């Protein structure tokens, strides 16, 4: 079964990687979103380091408390509302329900939209690498895990969550430029253009 993709308005899409790299060089606030396992945290951390942007992980800084306890929704929104006021950041996280407060402060969106099999492979290989430990992008005490519910989330992401993202972008960020990265090769090429060392 193929990914069922809904797409963005053509007027706000950046299709040229050199143009996207120029946007990244001048952006002060970048939102990176996409399915789990696709590589958005790795990309976000590299861009943050390259351009001295504050790295904000929604998983680590907003959603989760130790032991995979979900933080209260009101508190989540308060944290996001506070963090988006900072001058320079890159925010790693998808969460369609907070696009109304995040997109108006965003200069550029990078949507990591790699195929779902690649995302599943990424999630499983990440789990194997961090088994029994907490990776840096997660809240303390959230030991890396993979279960069927998580794999199902990845498998149905394009069908269930992408339409909500497209609708949220149309409503809250219709003029924010967006680059969709649909392969690891595109991500590597973009990082090369940004001068990321091998």
C-alpha positions as CSV (number, residue, x, y, z in Angstrom):
1,X,0.0,0.0,0.0
2,X,1.4,3.4,-1.0
3,X,1.5,6.5,1.2
4,X,-1.6,8.5,0.7
5,X,-0.3,12.1,0.7
6,X,-2.2,15.3,0.9
7,X,-0.2,18.3,-0.2
8,X,0.4,21.9,0.5
9,X,-0.5,25.0,-1.5
10,X,2.1,25.3,-4.3
11,X,2.6,29.1,-3.6
12,X,4.4,28.5,-0.3
13,X,6.4,25.4,-1.2
14,X,10.2,25.8,-1.8
15,X,11.3,23.2,-4.3
16,X,14.9,24.3,-4.8
17,X,17.4,23.2,-2.2
18,X,19.7,26.1,-2.8
19,X,16.9,28.5,-2.2
20,X,15.9,26.6,0.9
21,X,19.5,26.8,2.2
22,X,19.4,30.5,1.8
23,X,16.1,30.7,3.8
24,X,17.7,28.7,6.6
25,X,20.8,30.9,6.7
26,X,18.6,34.0,7.2
27,X,15.8,32.5,9.3
28,X,15.6,33.3,13.0
29,X,12.9,30.8,13.9
30,X,12.5,27.4,12.1
31,X,9.9,24.7,12.7
32,X,10.9,21.1,11.8
33,X,8.0,18.7,11.7
34,X,7.4,15.2,10.3
35,X,6.7,11.6,11.3
36,X,8.7,9.9,14.0
37,X,11.8,8.1,12.8
38,X,12.2,10.3,9.7
39,X,15.2,12.2,10.9
40,X,13.8,15.5,12.0
41,X,15.6,15.6,15.4
42,X,19.0,14.8,13.7
43,X,18.4,17.5,11.1
44,X,17.2,20.0,13.7
45,X,20.2,19.5,16.0
46,X,22.7,19.9,13.0
47,X,21.0,23.1,11.9
48,X,20.9,24.4,15.5
49,X,24.6,23.7,15.9
50,X,25.6,25.2,12.5
51,X,23.7,28.5,13.0
52,X,23.7,28.9,16.8
53,X,20.0,28.5,17.2
54,X,18.4,27.4,20.4
55,X,17.2,23.8,20.0
56,X,13.7,23.2,21.4
57,X,12.4,19.6,21.4
58,X,8.7,19.3,21.9
59,X,9.1,15.8,23.2
60,X,11.8,16.8,25.8
61,X,10.8,20.3,26.7
62,X,7.0,20.2,26.4
63,X,5.2,16.9,26.2
64,X,6.8,14.4,28.4
65,X,7.6,14.2,32.1
66,X,9.9,11.4,33.4
67,X,8.6,7.8,32.9
68,X,6.6,8.7,29.8
69,X,4.0,10.7,31.7
70,X,2.2,13.3,29.5
71,X,2.4,16.8,30.8
72,X,-1.0,18.6,31.3
73,X,-2.2,20.2,28.0
74,X,-2.6,23.7,29.4
75,X,0.9,23.6,30.8
76,X,2.2,22.3,27.4
77,X,0.6,25.3,25.6
78,X,2.0,27.7,28.2
79,X,5.5,26.4,27.7
80,X,5.2,26.6,23.9
81,X,3.8,30.1,24.2
82,X,6.8,31.2,26.3
83,X,9.4,29.5,24.1
84,X,8.2,30.9,20.8
85,X,8.8,34.4,22.2
86,X,12.6,33.8,22.1
87,X,14.5,35.5,19.3
88,X,16.2,32.6,17.6
89,X,15.2,28.9,17.7
90,X,14.7,25.7,15.9
91,X,11.7,23.8,17.2
92,X,11.6,20.0,16.6
93,X,8.1,18.6,16.8
94,X,4.9,18.1,14.9
95,X,1.9,18.5,17.2
96,X,-0.9,19.9,14.9
97,X,-2.8,21.2,17.9
98,X,-0.2,23.9,18.7
99,X,0.3,25.2,15.1
100,X,-2.0,28.1,15.9
101,X,0.6,29.5,18.3
102,X,3.8,28.2,16.6
103,X,3.3,29.1,12.9
104,X,2.7,32.9,13.3
105,X,6.2,33.1,14.9
106,X,7.9,30.8,12.3
107,X,10.1,32.1,9.5
108,X,10.4,28.7,7.8
109,X,9.0,25.2,8.0
110,X,11.1,22.1,7.2
111,X,8.7,19.1,6.8
112,X,10.6,15.9,6.9
113,X,8.3,13.7,4.8
114,X,10.2,10.5,4.2
115,X,8.5,7.3,3.3
116,X,6.9,5.4,6.1
117,X,9.0,2.3,5.8
118,X,12.1,4.5,6.2
119,X,10.5,6.1,9.3
120,X,9.8,2.6,10.7
121,X,13.4,1.6,10.1
122,X,14.6,4.9,11.7
123,X,12.5,4.3,14.8
124,X,13.6,0.7,15.2
125,X,17.3,1.5,14.6
126,X,17.1,4.4,17.0
127,X,15.6,2.1,19.6
128,X,18.4,-0.4,19.0
129,X,21.0,2.3,19.5
130,X,19.5,3.8,22.7
131,X,18.0,0.6,24.2
132,X,17.7,0.9,28.0
133,X,18.7,4.6,27.8
134,X,17.1,8.0,27.2
135,X,18.2,9.8,24.0
136,X,19.1,13.5,24.3
137,X,16.0,14.7,22.5
138,X,13.7,13.1,25.1
139,X,12.7,14.1,28.6
140,X,14.8,12.5,31.4
141,X,13.5,9.1,32.5
142,X,11.8,8.4,29.1
143,X,13.7,5.2,28.2
144,X,13.7,4.6,24.4
145,X,10.9,2.2,23.4
146,X,9.1,0.8,20.3
147,X,5.7,-0.9,20.5
148,X,3.0,-1.8,18.1
149,X,1.0,1.4,18.9
150,X,4.0,3.5,18.0
151,X,4.6,1.6,14.8
152,X,0.9,1.9,13.8
153,X,1.2,5.7,14.4
154,X,4.1,5.8,12.0
155,X,2.3,3.6,9.4
156,X,-0.8,5.7,9.4
157,X,0.9,9.1,9.8
158,X,0.3,10.3,6.3
159,X,-3.3,9.3,6.3
160,X,-4.3,10.5,9.8
161,X,-1.9,13.4,10.7
162,X,-0.7,14.9,7.4
163,X,-4.2,16.3,6.6
164,X,-4.3,18.0,10.0
165,X,-0.9,19.5,9.4
166,X,-1.8,20.8,5.9
167,X,-5.1,22.3,7.3
168,X,-3.2,23.9,10.2
169,X,-0.6,25.4,7.9
170,X,-3.4,26.8,5.6
171,X,-5.2,28.3,8.5
172,X,-2.3,29.6,10.7
173,X,0.7,29.9,8.4
174,X,-0.5,30.4,4.8
175,X,2.5,32.6,3.9
176,X,5.2,30.7,5.7
177,X,7.7,29.1,3.2
178,X,7.9,25.3,3.5
179,X,10.5,22.8,2.3
180,X,9.4,19.2,2.1
181,X,12.3,16.8,2.5
182,X,11.1,13.5,1.0
183,X,14.4,11.5,1.2
184,X,17.5,11.1,3.3
185,X,19.5,12.1,0.2
186,X,17.7,15.4,0.1
187,X,18.5,16.0,3.8
188,X,22.2,15.2,3.2
189,X,22.3,17.5,0.1
190,X,20.7,20.3,2.1
191,X,23.2,19.9,4.9
192,X,26.0,20.0,2.4
193,X,24.7,23.2,1.0
194,X,24.6,24.6,4.5
195,X,28.3,23.7,5.0
196,X,27.7,20.9,7.5
197,X,31.0,18.9,7.9
198,X,31.0,15.2,6.9
